[in-house]
Each structure stands twice: as structure tokens, then as C-alpha cells.
């Protein structure tokens, strides 16, 4: 009897499970056949493989609209195409959604409505590019403390005619006692101090606009040994010239043969009007980066060098920079050689590896040397900068200022001396 009951119970459970499986299968088939999908694939739209692909497609739609209307002042902000079930979209003012079968035609203008069609995509308002554009006028507004003026110019070299074309554009923020400043600019191609070109004089302005072109005839072989000097002056009622500032622009590291002129700006500096010391003076900048453990020296220029005269040899000088530690030589580097002037401009950057723990025992020796016959050199003068155990006066002040201003270039003039 119990066996019969067990058989009946097993049969009932099996039948229930069988009916349940049949019900699940019927439901799945009904869902696939009777219920329409909630979305359809987009036609004629390639599926991007990454967000970069999506951005590219949106950019194409945006640029197409801009080409059709180049005078548009705003850029459309576009979202991807919507689903094909579009009955619920409430369009106004005669707007409609473009069908997939219709060819794309860019609209002549963007309607004022905040929702319109654009090639299967929708424009939601617009973005004003002026809000995201870096204003070039910042160059005329962002002046550092103590600024005495800023000059804009462009330089181009014509190889066939060996002409250096200098375009003087403008000067801004001149430092003068009143608005009655009458500025003009002189241009020298150093080391030639005698010949210069001069701009027109502008009347009663601290922000003169020049827009003038000047030509220097110079050989391509010597071009990169030359330096442009721009000197801004004020001329008073009795025709006396007052220096307002100057800029030195070495040509040795500049590529001047590319097509098109690149506009350059530089801040004016006051010329050191003090007479040179007995053996001349050297200007350089110091900077220390504690993170990289690197000491940087920028040799800028020298003045009043006293050359050893030799017949038939053009005077030339360079600067040798030596890193010392406990009076022990570590490493030295040299600037380029500048010919034919006792006031050479170098603008060379030299770097040395120096750990933070070595700053109290290290020093720098900068030596001005003249090239002589037979690849020999003649000592013109030397200056040493470093901590208290090596230096005093201006040299010590320069070193300490460098330490107090990490990662900043600290610039100073120093008198050269002959150390035996």
C-alpha cells in the first residue's frame, strides 16, 4: 500500500514540474513574438568602439553645421540620435525629426528653439566659444610687479637675399612719469654698436603702436652669432633721449627660416648704466631645483672685457663655469664663443647635478677666457659664488637669494677679478 502511495506522489510531482517547464517556455516564446522591442538599431550610424569614436562623430556633425553657416557665433551642443519610437517627442514651431531615409542637409541657421534636429541628432542650446578661448589680450594685461614695459616683434631671415627682416609691432605699459611720453625704438644688430635702425616717434602715449618693418643685411654664416637689441627711448622737448628700457634677443638658438613670422614678446629691462669694473662685469642667473637636485646657471652677458691684443686675430671670448665641492673640482661646462666684441651676449643655460646636502660645501667659479693663437686661452677675469665659507658680499647674497627662492631664476651682475 505504501509503495502505491509513493508512486502516486512521485507522479504528481513530476507532472507539476513538467507543466512548470512548459509554462516557462510558452512565456518566453510569447515575450519574443508578441511584445515589440523598446528600441531599434540606428541606421547609417556606425557604432563607435570607444568614447573617442563618439566624440569624433559629434565633432563631424558640429563642423558640418559650421561649414554651412560660417558666420555662426556659437557652436551647437549635440546629443546622440534618439530611439525610433518618437511619438512622445513634443516638437513646436513646425520642427520635425529627420527620417533615416532622408539625406542630411545642414540647416541654414540654428533656430532659437532650444530643441531642433541636426542630421538625426538634436541640438540642445549652444556653447559660446568665446567663454573658452584664451584671450590674447592677457599679454597686454598680465604684467609682473616692477614691469617697465613690454615689446612685441617678429623676426624672419631671407636666405637668398641675406636679409634679416625685423617687424616692430608695439610696446605696452611703458614706465614714465606722465602720459606725455614720446617713445621710439632703436634697433642694433650686435656686436655692431655704430649702425642702428630707428622707428618713428609716437606722441603722448605709454602704449605705442608701431607696425613698422626694418631690414638688416647680414650673412647667413654670422647670423647666429648676432644679437638684436631693442632700446625704447623717450624724446623730450629739447630733443634729448632718455632710455626707458631695452631687450636683448640672441639669434643663435632661433630658427628664422620657417614660413611665416612668429610674434614674440619680451619684457623691457633697465640697462646697467654703472661703468664696468676694472676687468669687466658678468651677468648670470642662478636657480636650484631641490626636487631634481639640479643647479642651473644661465650665463647672460658680459661687458667691459679687457682683451689681450693680438695682431690679425679677431677678439673672442667664452665663459667657463666650474662646479667645486670642498675646493675639489667636480665638473665644468662652457658657453659658446662670441666674436668681435668686449660686450658679448651669451644667453647659455648650463646645468649641474647637485644634491641638497651638498649646497653648504659647493661653489661655482665663472671664468671669462679669451681665445688666443694656437687654441690657447687668456684669462680675462673670474667670479666665485657660493656659501659663506667661500664668498662674501654680492656673491654670497646672490647664492643665499637663490636658496630662498627655489626653482626661480635669480639674476645679478658681478665684477670680474684676477685671482692669482
Order of alpha helices (4+ residues) and beta strands (2+ residues): alpha-alpha-beta-beta-beta-beta-beta-beta-beta-beta-beta-beta-beta-beta-beta-beta-beta-beta-beta-beta-beta-alpha-beta
